[in-house]
Amino acid sequence: MRKYLKIKVFSLLLCLVFVFLCSCDLGITPVQTEAEETREAGFSDIGSTSKSYGGIFNGVTDVYITIGKAELATVLDHADAGMYCECSARIGGTLVSGIGIKPRGNTDYVTGVGNGRYSFKLKFNKYTKGQKLNGLDELDLNNMVYDPSYVREYLAYMLFSMQGGISVPLATFAKVYINNEYYGLYLMAECIDESFLKRCFGDADGDLYEADKGSSLESADTSTFTLKRGEDDHLSKIVELYEAIEHDSLEDLLDTESVLRYTAVMSVICGKESYIGPTAESYYLYSDKDGVMHIIPRDFKLTFGTDDNAKKTEYLIDKDLISESVTEPYFGLDGSDRPLVSKLLENETYKKEYISYVKFYNDALKEMLSKLPELKEKIDSAVRDDPRRFYSDDVYQAEFTDGDTLYGFIKARCENVTSQLAETE
C-alpha cells in the first residue's frame, strides 16, 4: 500500500513538473488555428491582433540576437553562401538557444552597398531538434532594401489579412539587435512552413509547393515548382491543376476565393513579383488534406510603385504602374499567359466576385492612406536611429508626402482604380 502511494505521489509530481514546463518559455505552446484569431488590420496598434506564437507579431517586437564573433563573421562575410550559423535570440521577451541564422534574399545587392544589412532567416530547430518558438518553426527578418518608407511590405501584409479571405503570414516590425548593438528596423514575417499550415489550415497534412520564376501554369511543366512539404514527389497535383485549367473545371479542386482575393490585392498594390506579374513567381500552392488547392502570397518588396531598376541607394517610382489595369490584371501580358486567373475571370460570376474584392481592397487602401502619418509616427524613432538604413532621412520623410513617393503613388493608384471600377458598373 505504501509503495502504491509512493508511486501515485511520484506520478503526481511528474504531472506537475510537466504542467510547469509547458507554462514556461520552451516553445511548446499550442498553435492556434485561423478560426481562433481576429485578423483585421489597423494602425491603432502595430502588427496583427493574432494571439498565435505568444503574440510576438503584436506590436513592434525587439529581437536580440547573440552570436559568436567567428559565426557572425561567417554570416556577414560569406552571405552569398547562405550558410547557417548557430546563435541564440530573445524575441519579444522569449529566449531561444541553439537556433540557426543565415542571410537570405538579394545578398549581392547588400554586399555592393557595404552596410551589412542583410535579410535574415531564423530557424529554431536547426541545431535543436523539434525546437519551436511558442509553436513557430522559423521566421524571416526582411531588410526592406527597396523601400525608403519602411512600410510597403507591412501595408501589403495588412491588406491581405483583412476579412480572413486568404491565408497569409503574420508580420510586424522588429527592432533587431546583434550582440546588443542596434542593427536596424526590419519587417518580421512568419515563414510558410509546418507551423504556418497548422495555424491557417488546422494541420499540415497536405502538399506545399513553392513557385519560382516562370510558374505560369501555361503547361504541365512542373520544373519551376518545388515540393517543400508533403509526399507528392512527382508534383502530380500541379499537373492536375493544369489539367483543371485546361478543362475549365477549376472549381472542382481550387479554393477560388483565395485566388480571386490574391489577384485583387496584387493588382491594386501593383505586386510585380507575383503570379500575375511579368515573371510569374513568389507564391506558394497548398493542396490540403481534402485535395483543395490554395494560393499563398509571399514577397511584397516590389509593390506600390517600386521600380526594380533602382540600384543601391537610388530610389525610383514607376509611375506607369498607376494606370495598370485591374480588369485585365496581367501587367500588360495576355490573359492566356496567366490562365489560373484568366480562366476564372472568363466566368461572369467569378468576375463579379473579383471586382467586388478589388473595390474592397482599394477602399481599404484609401483608408490606410489617411492613416499613414499615424503609422509613420510609430516607427519614426526606430528609423531615425537605424544605423544601416539604405536611404537618407530626407527621402524617408518625403515618402509620406505627395509626389513621386509612396503616398503619392497610393493616392494616384486608388483614384485610378476607382475610375476603372466605375467603367464596370
N, C-alpha and C positions, 0 to 999 in steps of 0.2 A: 504493500500500500504506500509506504514511504517512498519507495523507488518510483512508483507511479506518479506520486505528487511531484517529485523532483523533475520527472520528465515533462509534466504539464507546465510547471513553472519555467523550465528551460525553454519550452516551446513558446510560451507567452512572451518571454524576454526576446526571443528571436523575432517574433512578430512586431514587437515594439521597436526593435532596432531597425527592422525593415521599413516600418512606417516613418521613423525618424529620417532614415536615409532618403526616402522618396520625397520628403519635405525639404531636404537640403538641396543645394545647388549642384547637382550632379548630372543635369541634363537628361533626366529620365522622366520628366513630367509628360502627361498625355498630350497628344496633339489634338487640337480642336478641329472639327470639320467646318466647312463653309457655312453650314446651317446654324452653327453656334456663334457666328460672328456678325457684327454690324460693320459693314464696309462702305460707308458713304464718305465721300471726300469732303474736305473743307479746309479752311485756313485759320479757324479759331485756334486749332492746335496743329502742330506739325505731325505728319505721319498718319498711319492708319489708326482705326479705332479697334483693331483686332486684338484679342487677348491671347492669341497664339504665341508660343515661344516665350512665355513670360512677359509679353508686352514690349519686347525690345524694339519693335517698329513703331512704338508710340513715342512721339516727341523727338527732339534732336538727341541722338544717342552718342555717348562717349565710348570710344573704342581704344583701349590701351593695349598695345602690342609690346611684348617683351621678347627680345631675340638676341642671341649672342652676336658678338661683333663679326665673327667669321661667317656665320649664317646670313647676317644682314648684308655683308659684302657680296656673298654669293647671289642673294636675291636681287640686289641692285646692279651689280657689275655684269651679271650674266642673265639679264632679264629676258633676252631673246630665246634662251633655252627653256624657259618656263619650268624651272626646277623647283620642287617643293623643298622647303627647309622647315625645321621644327621650331616652334615658338609657343608662347602662351599668350592668352588675351583675356582682358577683363572687358566685357561687353555689357553695357547697361547695368553694371554692378555685379555681374556674374563672372567668376574666374574659371577659365578652362585651360588646362595644361596639356602638353603633348599633342598640339594640333599642327596642321601644315599650312604654310603660306607660300604663295607663288605669284609672280606678276602675271597679268593677263591682258588681252586686248592688243592694241597697236603699240607694242613696245618700242619699235624703231622710231616712231614719231616722238615719243617722250625722250628717248636717248638723244635724238637730234637737238631737242630743246636744252637738255642737260640739267634739268631741275630734279630729276629722280622721282617725279610724281607719277608713278605707275599706278594703274589699276591693280587691285589685288584680289585673289581668291583665298578664303579661309576655309579649310576642310577639317572638320572637328574629329573625324575618325581616321585621319591619315596615319597617325602614329599610335593611336589608342583605339583598338578595335571596338566598334559599337558605340563609341562616344558621340554624344549629341549635345547641343546647347539648348536645353529646355525643349528637346524634341526636334531641333533644327539640325540638318546634316551639314550644310555649308552655306556660305553667303559670299556675295561679291561686294567689293568696295570700288565704285566707279569714280574715276578722276575727273570726269566731265571736261575732257580735253577740248572739245569743240565749242564749249558753251561758257561765254563770259558772264552770263547771268546766273549760272549755277542751278537753274530751276527747270530747264526744259524737260529732262528725264522725269523729274518729280511730277510736273504737270501731266505728263503722259500717263504715268502710273495712276495718278489720282483720277483721271478721266476714265481709264479702263476699269477702275474699281467701282465706279458708280453703277447703281441698280443691280449689281451682282450678276450681270448677264454673261460674264466671261471670266474664266479663271486666269488670274494674273498674279505675279509675285508681289508680296508685300514689300514696301520700300519706304525709306525715310532718309533724312540727312544724318551724317555721322561726323563728329569731330574725331579725327584719327590722330593718335599719339604713338610714336615709336620710341621705345626706351625713355618714356616720359617727356619726349620732345614733341611739341605740336607739329604735326606733319601736314595738316590741311583739312578742309571741309570736303567730304566725299558724299556720294549717294550710296547708301547701303541697301542692297536688294537681296531678297530671298532667291536662292538658286532653284532651278527647275529640276527636281530630283525626287527621291522617295518621300521625304517629309512634305514637300510641296504637294505631291499627288495625294498623300493621305489627308492633308488639310483640305484640299479642294474637292476631292472625289470620294473621300472616306476610306480609300485603300489604295495600294499601289500595285494591284494585281494585273494591270493591263500592259500594253506595249507603248513605250515612249520613243519617238523618233525626232532627231534634230535635223533641221533643214539647212543645208549650206547653199552657196551661190548656185543658181540655176535650178532651184527646186520649184519649177513652174507647174508640174503635173500635166504638161502637154503630151507626155508619152508615158509608157510603162517603165521608163528608165528609173531605176532606184539608186543609181550611183551617187547622187548628191545627198541622199539621206543616210543617217547613221542611227542604228538602234542603240539607244542609250540605256534602256532598261526593258526587260521582258524576255520572251522566248522566241520571238518571230525573227530568227536569224536570217531568213531568206527575204524578209521585208514583204511578205506576201500580202499583208493588209494595205500596204501602199499601192500595190498592183490592183487590189480590189477597189481601192478608192479611185484610181484612174479609170477602171472599167465602169464604175458607177457614174463617173463624169461622162464617159462615152455613151452610156445607155440612158442618160437622163434619169437615173434612179438614186440620186444623192440622198434623198430624204430617208432611204432605207438604212443607211449606215452613218449619216453625218449629223452632228449637232449643228443644224443650220443656223440657229440663233447665234452661236459663238462666232461663226464665220461672218455673218452679216454685221454683227456688232464690231468685230475686229476690223472689217473693211471700213465701216463708218468712221471709227476713231482714226485709223491710219490715213484715211482720205482727208478728214478735217484738219489733222495736225501735219499733213504732208510728210508722213513717215516713209522716207525713201528706202530705208533698209527694212523691207517687209515683203510679204508675198506679192503684194500689188506693185511694189517698187520695181525699178529698172533691172535689178539683179535677182529678184525672187529669192529672198533669203531671210535669215534671222527670225525664224519662228519654229515652234515645235508642233508636232501632231501627237495626240494621245488617243489610242484605241482602248477604251475602258473595258472592264471585265465582261460587259454586255455586248461588246463589239461596236459601240458607238464611237465615232471619231470626233475629237475636239481639236480646235486650233488654239495654241497658247502663244501669246506675243512675248517677244523679248527684244532688248537692244533698241533704245529710243534716242540714241545720240544724234542721229540725223533727222531731226524733227523741227517744226516751227521755223522753217526757212533757212536752216543751217546749210551753208554751201560747203560740200565736202571737198571743194577745190582749195579751201583755205589751207595755208601752210603755216606750221609752227604757231607763232603768236599773232598771225594775221587773223582778221575776222571779217567774214563776208555774209551778207544776206542775199539769198536767191529770190529776188522779187518776182520772177516769173512763176514761182510756185503759188503766189497769191491767187491766181486765177485758175489753178489746177481744177479740172472737172471732178465733181463729186457724183455725177450721174454716170460717167464713164471713168471710174476710178483706177486708171491703169498708167498714169504718168506718161501719157502720150502713146502708149502701146495700144495694140488692137486687143479687144476683149478675148479673142481666141488665144492670145498669149498667156492669159491668166484664167483658164477655164474653170477652176474651182469656184471662182466668184462669178464669172460671166454667165455660166450655166444657171446659177441661182437667179441672177438678175434678169434673165430671159423670162422668168416666171413672174407674172404680174403681182401675185400675192407676196412673193418674196421681195419683189422690187418695192412695193409699198411699205413693207416692214423695214427694209433697208433705209428708205427715205425717212421714215419716222425716227430711226436711230440717228441718222445724220442730223436731223433737226434737234434731237435731244442733246447730242454731244456738242453741237455748235452753240446752243443756248447755254449749256454748262460752261463752255469755254468763255463765252461773253461774261458770265458771272465771275469766272476766275480772273478775267482781265481786270474787273473792278476791284478785285481783292489783291492784286499783285503788290501794291505798296505794303499791305499788311504782311504778306509773305516775306517780302524783302526785309522789312524791319526785324523779323525774327531770325534772319541769318546774317544780318549786317556785320555784327561784331566778329562772327566766325570767319566771314570773308575778309574783313579788314585785317585780321591777324594772320591770315593764311600766308605762310612764308614761301609757298611754292606755286602760287597762282599763275595761270598761263597768261592772264590779261591784266592790263593796268586798271587802277581804280576808276579812272575816267570812263573806260569802256564799260566796266561793270555798272556804274551809276547810270550811264546813258541807256543801257538795256531796258530800263524801266520808264523811259520817256518815249514820246512819239518819234517816228523817223525810221531809218533803216536799222531797226532794233527788234528785240523780242516783242516789246509792247506794240510797236508799230506794225509788225507782221501779224500778230494775233488780231489786232483791231481791223486791219485791212482784210485779212482772211475771213473773219467772221462776217463782215459786211458782204464780201463776195459770195460766200456760201449762202447767205440769206437771199441774195439776188438770184442765185441759181435755183434755190428751192422754190422761190416764187414762180418760176417758169414751169415748175412741175405741177402746180395746182390747177 
